[in-house]
Amino acid sequence: MTRPWSRWQDWASVVLGVYTLLAPLWTDTNTSAMWTMIVFGALLAVTGLWSLATPGSVVSEYSHVVLGALLFLAPWVMRYSDYTQAAWTSWIVGVLAVVVGLAAVPAASAAHRGHVAGQH
């Protein structure tokens, strides 16, 4: 069973979330880009902490994947693709969030199975 606070993928999600949350401080944004990055960054960081605290939570890992995909699409949906720095931050962090989320799913699934088996 995986110990809490030990999976690198979840730490990566926290770092990616904090980076995205703070990125409007050093990137050129509009109001839409700023708030999109703040909200998605905060959600990604919080779900990363959730995953770290409960290593058997498969749902939290898939949350990283969904948030990453939404962050990747955000520059087009929220109309800030013309703000190059903000758009590239969203695209790169979005892809990385999907990758680390998918990379953590097998470990989270194994931890979940071990936890469920231990209850019987």
MDTraj code that builds the backbone (N, CA, C; nanometers):
import mdtraj as md
import numpy as np

residues = "MET THR ARG PRO TRP SER ARG TRP GLN ASP TRP ALA SER VAL VAL LEU GLY VAL TYR THR LEU LEU ALA PRO LEU TRP THR ASP THR ASN THR SER ALA MET TRP THR MET ILE VAL PHE GLY ALA LEU LEU ALA VAL THR GLY LEU TRP SER LEU ALA THR PRO GLY SER VAL VAL SER GLU TYR SER HIS VAL VAL LEU GLY ALA LEU LEU PHE LEU ALA PRO TRP VAL MET ARG TYR SER ASP TYR THR GLN ALA ALA TRP THR SER TRP ILE VAL GLY VAL LEU ALA VAL VAL VAL GLY LEU ALA ALA VAL PRO ALA ALA SER ALA ALA HIS ARG GLY HIS VAL ALA GLY GLN HIS".split()
xyz = np.array([
    [0.0848, -0.1187, 0.0000],
    [0.0000, 0.0000, 0.0000],
    [0.0886, 0.1240, 0.0000],
    [0.0500, 0.2225, -0.0760],
    [0.1232, 0.3471, -0.0858],
    [0.0999, 0.4314, 0.0381],
    [0.2083, 0.4884, 0.0881],
    [0.1963, 0.5761, 0.2047],
    [0.1431, 0.7131, 0.1627],
    [0.0643, 0.7775, 0.2476],
    [0.0192, 0.9136, 0.2171],
    [0.1390, 1.0083, 0.2039],
    [0.1229, 1.1107, 0.1224],
    [0.2200, 1.2177, 0.1030],
    [0.3498, 1.1701, 0.0380],
    [0.3438, 1.0629, -0.0403],
    [0.4681, 1.0091, -0.0956],
    [0.4702, 0.9955, -0.2481],
    [0.3586, 1.0082, -0.3152],
    [0.3565, 0.9827, -0.4593],
    [0.4005, 1.1080, -0.5367],
    [0.5047, 1.0939, -0.6194],
    [0.5608, 1.2080, -0.6923],
    [0.4599, 1.2719, -0.7876],
    [0.3722, 1.1907, -0.8454],
    [0.2751, 1.2449, -0.9403],
    [0.1819, 1.3457, -0.8725],
    [0.1462, 1.3159, -0.7487],
    [0.0562, 1.4051, -0.6760],
    [0.1270, 1.5339, -0.6349],
    [0.2545, 1.5218, -0.5974],
    [0.3337, 1.6421, -0.5697],
    [0.3454, 1.7259, -0.6962],
    [0.3618, 1.6602, -0.8099],
    [0.3695, 1.7325, -0.9373],
    [0.2392, 1.8076, -0.9635],
    [0.1263, 1.7464, -0.9324],
    [-0.0030, 1.8138, -0.9506],
    [-0.0143, 1.9369, -0.8620],
    [0.0331, 1.9253, -0.7398],
    [0.0301, 2.0413, -0.6490],
    [0.1171, 2.1536, -0.7054],
    [0.2379, 2.1206, -0.7487],
    [0.3286, 2.2214, -0.8045],
    [0.2695, 2.2850, -0.9301],
    [0.2143, 2.2026, -1.0186],
    [0.1520, 2.2550, -1.1401],
    [0.0351, 2.3476, -1.1057],
    [-0.0434, 2.3094, -1.0066],
    [-0.1564, 2.3921, -0.9651],
    [-0.1117, 2.5255, -0.9077],
    [-0.0122, 2.5223, -0.8199],
    [0.0374, 2.6465, -0.7596],
    [0.0999, 2.7358, -0.8669],
    [0.1753, 2.6754, -0.9590],
    [0.2351, 2.7527, -1.0678],
    [0.1269, 2.8229, -1.1499],
    [0.0228, 2.7493, -1.1863],
    [-0.0860, 2.8060, -1.2665],
    [-0.1609, 2.9135, -1.1889],
    [-0.1840, 2.8885, -1.0623],
    [-0.2518, 2.9850, -0.9754],
    [-0.1756, 3.1170, -0.9696],
    [-0.0434, 3.1092, -0.9635],
    [0.0387, 3.2292, -0.9508],
    [0.0827, 3.2888, -1.0847],
    [0.0681, 3.2144, -1.1930],
    [0.1153, 3.2588, -1.3244],
    [0.0630, 3.3960, -1.3677],
    [-0.0599, 3.4358, -1.3329],
    [-0.1040, 3.5697, -1.3734],
    [-0.0172, 3.6837, -1.3169],
    [0.0631, 3.6536, -1.2160],
    [0.1516, 3.7565, -1.1616],
    [0.2630, 3.7936, -1.2594],
    [0.3052, 3.6981, -1.3443],
    [0.4170, 3.7256, -1.4346],
    [0.3833, 3.7061, -1.5826],
    [0.2591, 3.6752, -1.6133],
    [0.2204, 3.6617, -1.7541],
    [0.1208, 3.7704, -1.7907],
    [0.1196, 3.8028, -1.9179],
    [0.0247, 3.9005, -1.9705],
    [-0.1102, 3.8298, -1.9868],
    [-0.2121, 3.8796, -1.9165],
    [-0.3439, 3.8155, -1.9205],
    [-0.4526, 3.9213, -1.9351],
    [-0.5709, 3.8728, -1.9631],
    [-0.6903, 3.9564, -1.9496],
    [-0.7662, 3.9032, -1.8282],
    [-0.8792, 3.9604, -1.7991],
    [-0.9555, 3.9187, -1.6804],
    [-0.9973, 3.7726, -1.6898],
    [-1.0416, 3.7316, -1.8059],
    [-1.0852, 3.5934, -1.8261],
    [-0.9708, 3.4948, -1.8034],
    [-0.8560, 3.5235, -1.8615],
    [-0.7396, 3.4352, -1.8453],
    [-0.6951, 3.4307, -1.7000],
    [-0.6900, 3.5468, -1.6378],
    [-0.6449, 3.5528, -1.4988],
    [-0.7319, 3.4652, -1.4082],
    [-0.8630, 3.4828, -1.4167],
    [-0.9510, 3.4072, -1.3276],
    [-0.9567, 3.2590, -1.3635],
    [-0.9473, 3.2276, -1.4908],
    [-0.9445, 3.0871, -1.5316],
    [-0.8209, 3.0189, -1.4745],
    [-0.7075, 3.0845, -1.4850],
    [-0.5835, 3.0266, -1.4342],
    [-0.5840, 3.0162, -1.2816],
    [-0.6383, 3.1159, -1.2152],
    [-0.6461, 3.1114, -1.0690],
    [-0.7352, 2.9961, -1.0233],
    [-0.8531, 2.9851, -1.0840],
    [-0.9483, 2.8805, -1.0420],
    [-0.8944, 2.7412, -1.0734],
    [-0.8496, 2.7190, -1.1976],
    [-0.7987, 2.5864, -1.2327],
    [-0.6712, 2.5528, -1.1556],
    [-0.5859, 2.6522, -1.1328],
    [-0.4655, 2.6285, -1.0535],
    [-0.4992, 2.5871, -0.9114],
    [-0.5927, 2.6575, -0.8501],
    [-0.6337, 2.6239, -0.7136],
    [-0.6961, 2.4847, -0.7080],
    [-0.7839, 2.4546, -0.8040],
    [-0.8469, 2.3220, -0.8060],
    [-0.7441, 2.2109, -0.8258],
    [-0.6477, 2.2333, -0.9136],
    [-0.5449, 2.1331, -0.9376],
    [-0.4587, 2.1125, -0.8131],
    [-0.4225, 2.2196, -0.7453],
    [-0.3437, 2.2085, -0.6221],
    [-0.4219, 2.1362, -0.5125],
    [-0.5490, 2.1700, -0.4977],
    [-0.6317, 2.1069, -0.3935],
    [-0.6528, 1.9586, -0.4222],
    [-0.6781, 1.9226, -0.5478],
    [-0.6946, 1.7802, -0.5788],
    [-0.5624, 1.7057, -0.5646],
    [-0.4507, 1.7746, -0.5886],
    [-0.3199, 1.7135, -0.5635],
    [-0.3012, 1.6833, -0.4151],
    [-0.3407, 1.7775, -0.3299],
    [-0.3328, 1.7542, -0.1849],
    [-0.4273, 1.6421, -0.1424],
    [-0.5444, 1.6370, -0.2021],
    [-0.6403, 1.5295, -0.1751],
    [-0.5771, 1.3951, -0.2099],
    [-0.5137, 1.3880, -0.3261],
    [-0.4495, 1.2633, -0.3685],
    [-0.3348, 1.2244, -0.2759],
    [-0.2594, 1.3248, -0.2326],
    [-0.1481, 1.2966, -0.1411],
    [-0.1983, 1.2429, -0.0079],
    [-0.3065, 1.2984, 0.0416],
    [-0.3603, 1.2577, 0.1719],
    [-0.4286, 1.1212, 0.1665],
    [-0.4889, 1.0887, 0.0518],
    [-0.5601, 0.9623, 0.0380],
    [-0.5102, 0.8895, -0.0869],
    [-0.3990, 0.8173, -0.0748],
    [-0.3362, 0.7572, -0.1938],
    [-0.4215, 0.6529, -0.2645],
    [-0.5275, 0.6050, -0.2025],
    [-0.6144, 0.5074, -0.2673],
    [-0.7316, 0.5699, -0.3406],
    [-0.7337, 0.7018, -0.3518],
    [-0.8437, 0.7707, -0.4188],
    [-0.8174, 0.7789, -0.5681],
    [-0.8821, 0.6920, -0.6420],
    [-0.8680, 0.6914, -0.7879],
    [-0.9414, 0.8118, -0.8472],
    [-1.0499, 0.8518, -0.7857],
    [-1.1284, 0.9657, -0.8341],
    [-1.0435, 1.0924, -0.8361],
    [-0.9601, 1.1107, -0.7349],
    [-0.8770, 1.2318, -0.7322],
    [-0.7776, 1.2337, -0.8479],
    [-0.7271, 1.1175, -0.8868],
    [-0.6332, 1.1117, -0.9996],
    [-0.7041, 1.1451, -1.1306],
    [-0.8230, 1.0935, -1.1472],
    [-0.8991, 1.1278, -1.2676],
    [-0.9407, 1.2754, -1.2659],
    [-0.9533, 1.3331, -1.1472],
    [-0.9813, 1.4771, -1.1377],
    [-0.8678, 1.5577, -1.1993],
    [-0.7429, 1.5130, -1.1773],
    [-0.6282, 1.5816, -1.2384],
    [-0.6378, 1.5756, -1.3907],
    [-0.6784, 1.4599, -1.4413],
    [-0.6902, 1.4420, -1.5859],
    [-0.7973, 1.5360, -1.6423],
    [-0.9116, 1.5407, -1.5788],
    [-1.0209, 1.6271, -1.6257],
    [-0.9815, 1.7745, -1.6154],
    [-0.9234, 1.8137, -1.5026],
    [-0.8820, 1.9536, -1.4870],
    [-0.7748, 1.9905, -1.5896],
    [-0.6822, 1.8982, -1.6154],
    [-0.5797, 1.9239, -1.7159],
    [-0.6394, 1.9428, -1.8545],
    [-0.7353, 1.8571, -1.8893],
    [-0.8005, 1.8692, -2.0203],
    [-0.8770, 2.0012, -2.0310],
    [-0.9468, 2.0387, -1.9254],
    [-1.0207, 2.1655, -1.9266],
    [-0.9262, 2.2851, -1.9337],
    [-0.8143, 2.2765, -1.8621],
    [-0.7161, 2.3845, -1.8668],
    [-0.6560, 2.3961, -2.0066],
    [-0.6334, 2.2834, -2.0720],
    [-0.5805, 2.2845, -2.2084],
    [-0.6783, 2.3537, -2.3043],
    [-0.8058, 2.3292, -2.2875],
    [-0.9081, 2.3880, -2.3749],
    [-0.9428, 2.5333, -2.3393],
    [-0.9099, 2.5736, -2.2196],
    [-0.9511, 2.7043, -2.1683],
    [-0.9125, 2.8236, -2.2552],
    [-0.7920, 2.8302, -2.3127],
    [-0.7610, 2.9489, -2.3930],
    [-0.8578, 2.9717, -2.5094],
    [-0.9084, 2.8665, -2.5672],
    [-1.0050, 2.8816, -2.6763],
    [-1.1449, 2.9089, -2.6225],
    [-1.1844, 2.8330, -2.5217],
    [-1.3198, 2.8473, -2.4670],
    [-1.3381, 2.9828, -2.3978],
    [-1.2377, 3.0235, -2.3223],
    [-1.2462, 3.1493, -2.2475],
    [-1.1896, 3.2681, -2.3264],
    [-1.1509, 3.2437, -2.4496],
    [-1.1074, 3.3471, -2.5445],
    [-0.9845, 3.4259, -2.4981],
    [-0.8812, 3.3525, -2.4564],
    [-0.7553, 3.4215, -2.4275],
    [-0.6372, 3.3601, -2.5015],
    [-0.6638, 3.2942, -2.6125],
    [-0.5552, 3.2347, -2.6907],
    [-0.4641, 3.3408, -2.7536],
    [-0.5094, 3.4660, -2.7632],
    [-0.4247, 3.5744, -2.8146],
    [-0.3220, 3.6210, -2.7116],
    [-0.3424, 3.5876, -2.5857],
    [-0.2460, 3.6199, -2.4807],
    [-0.1483, 3.5028, -2.4716],
    [-0.0422, 3.5134, -2.5483],
    [0.0486, 3.4022, -2.5731],
    [0.1000, 3.3363, -2.4460],
    [0.1487, 3.4133, -2.3514],
    [0.2049, 3.3551, -2.2287],
    [0.0989, 3.2792, -2.1489],
    [-0.0162, 3.3393, -2.1328],
    [-0.1233, 3.2743, -2.0574],
    [-0.1717, 3.1487, -2.1298],
    [-0.1854, 3.1576, -2.2618],
    [-0.2321, 3.0424, -2.3390],
    [-0.1320, 2.9273, -2.3306],
    [-0.0042, 2.9574, -2.3515],
    [0.0969, 2.8508, -2.3454],
    [0.1076, 2.7909, -2.2057],
    [0.0921, 2.8728, -2.1037],
    [0.0916, 2.8197, -1.9670],
    [-0.0236, 2.7205, -1.9516],
    [-0.1420, 2.7577, -1.9984],
    [-0.2582, 2.6689, -1.9876],
    [-0.2383, 2.5408, -2.0678],
    [-0.1843, 2.5539, -2.1889],
    [-0.1642, 2.4351, -2.2719],
    [-0.0607, 2.3406, -2.2126],
    [0.0527, 2.3942, -2.1697],
    [0.1602, 2.3089, -2.1166],
    [0.1200, 2.2465, -1.9838],
    [0.0680, 2.3271, -1.8933],
    [0.0262, 2.2729, -1.7631],
    [-0.0891, 2.1750, -1.7810],
    [-0.1800, 2.2046, -1.8730],
    [-0.2913, 2.1129, -1.8984],
    [-0.2431, 1.9761, -1.9427],
    [-0.1501, 1.9731, -2.0376],
    [-0.0948, 1.8447, -2.0842],
    [-0.0210, 1.7734, -1.9716],
    [0.0614, 1.8469, -1.8966],
    [0.1360, 1.7845, -1.7867],
    [0.0423, 1.7305, -1.6792],
    [-0.0661, 1.8014, -1.6504],
    [-0.1631, 1.7536, -1.5509],
    [-0.2292, 1.6234, -1.5969],
    [-0.2617, 1.6147, -1.7241],
    [-0.3193, 1.4907, -1.7775],
    [-0.2174, 1.3773, -1.7655],
    [-0.0927, 1.4034, -1.8013],
    [0.0111, 1.3000, -1.7971],
    [0.0347, 1.2510, -1.6548],
    [0.0526, 1.3426, -1.5594],
    [0.0795, 1.2968, -1.4221],
    [-0.0444, 1.2326, -1.3599],
    [-0.1623, 1.2800, -1.3973],
    [-0.2844, 1.2161, -1.3471],
    [-0.2968, 1.0730, -1.3954],
    [-0.2733, 1.0523, -1.5246],
    [-0.2794, 0.9164, -1.5796],
    [-0.1670, 0.8282, -1.5258],
    [-0.0508, 0.8884, -1.5002],
    [0.0617, 0.8114, -1.4455],
    [0.0338, 0.7642, -1.3034],
    [-0.0499, 0.8360, -1.2309],
    [-0.0800, 0.7997, -1.0920],
    [-0.1954, 0.7010, -1.0791],
    [-0.2749, 0.6855, -1.1830],
    [-0.3930, 0.5978, -1.1744],
    [-0.3559, 0.4540, -1.1361],
    [-0.2552, 0.3907, -1.1966],
    [-0.2244, 0.2524, -1.1565],
    [-0.1874, 0.2395, -1.0082],
    [-0.1077, 0.3323, -0.9570],
    [-0.0691, 0.3267, -0.8154],
    [-0.1894, 0.3508, -0.7250],
    [-0.2751, 0.4448, -0.7630],
    [-0.3948, 0.4719, -0.6833],
    [-0.4898, 0.3526, -0.6865],
    [-0.5014, 0.2891, -0.8019],
    [-0.5870, 0.1703, -0.8133],
    [-0.5348, 0.0575, -0.7263],
    [-0.4045, 0.0366, -0.7279],
    [-0.3443, -0.0690, -0.6446],
    [-0.3641, -0.0382, -0.4964],
    [-0.3457, 0.0870, -0.4571],
    [-0.3659, 0.1251, -0.3176],
    [-0.5118, 0.1088, -0.2780],
    [-0.6021, 0.1410, -0.3696],
    [-0.7448, 0.1249, -0.3425],
    [-0.7805, -0.0229, -0.3241],
    [-0.7280, -0.1072, -0.4151],
    [-0.7545, -0.2523, -0.4033],
    [-0.6984, -0.3064, -0.2728],
    [-0.5792, -0.2602, -0.2330],
    [-0.5197, -0.3062, -0.1081],
    [-0.6010, -0.2624, 0.0125],
    [-0.6556, -0.1405, 0.0061],
    [-0.7385, -0.0903, 0.1150],
    [-0.8691, -0.1676, 0.1252],
    [-0.9321, -0.1930, 0.0106],
    [-1.0595, -0.2666, 0.0079],
    [-1.0362, -0.4109, 0.0543],
    [-0.9275, -0.4736, 0.0083],
    [-0.8983, -0.6113, 0.0482],
    [-0.8713, -0.6208, 0.1976],
    [-0.8087, -0.5160, 0.2527],
    [-0.7790, -0.5142, 0.3959],
    [-0.9028, -0.5011, 0.4820],
    [-1.0130, -0.4547, 0.4259],
    [-1.1366, -0.4386, 0.5014],
    [-1.2133, -0.5690, 0.5152],
    [-1.1837, -0.6669, 0.4307],
    [-1.2596, -0.7922, 0.4341],
    [-1.1958, -0.8919, 0.5255],
])
top = md.Topology()
chain = top.add_chain()
for i, resn in enumerate(residues, 1):
    res = top.add_residue(resn, chain, resSeq=i)
    for name in ("N", "CA", "C"):
        top.add_atom(name, md.element.get_by_symbol(name[0]), res)
traj = md.Trajectory(xyz[None], top)
